[in-house]
Amino acid sequence: MPRRWARPATWPTPCTTPSRATRPRSPRPVAKALAADVTPLRLQLGADSVEMVRAHSQRLLADLEAWAPVALDTGF
């Protein structure tokens, strides 16, 4: 089926070198994690994922510390 539109001149051309995200990775670490006796509910894969979760957890802990007196004062 022929295209009905032409590619704009500003579109980037496809890259011939695979990016970090598309390069093949070894499935061994994932298989090892899935074969473990105890696995986390949400398994973080990759350094960027681990760092994002760590940063989010630190923000949650900072909020908890800041609001702990108010939360504990409710006395339920």
Secondary structure as UniProt FT lines:
FT   TURN            9..10
FT   TURN            20..22
FT   HELIX           28..35
FT   HELIX           47..73
//
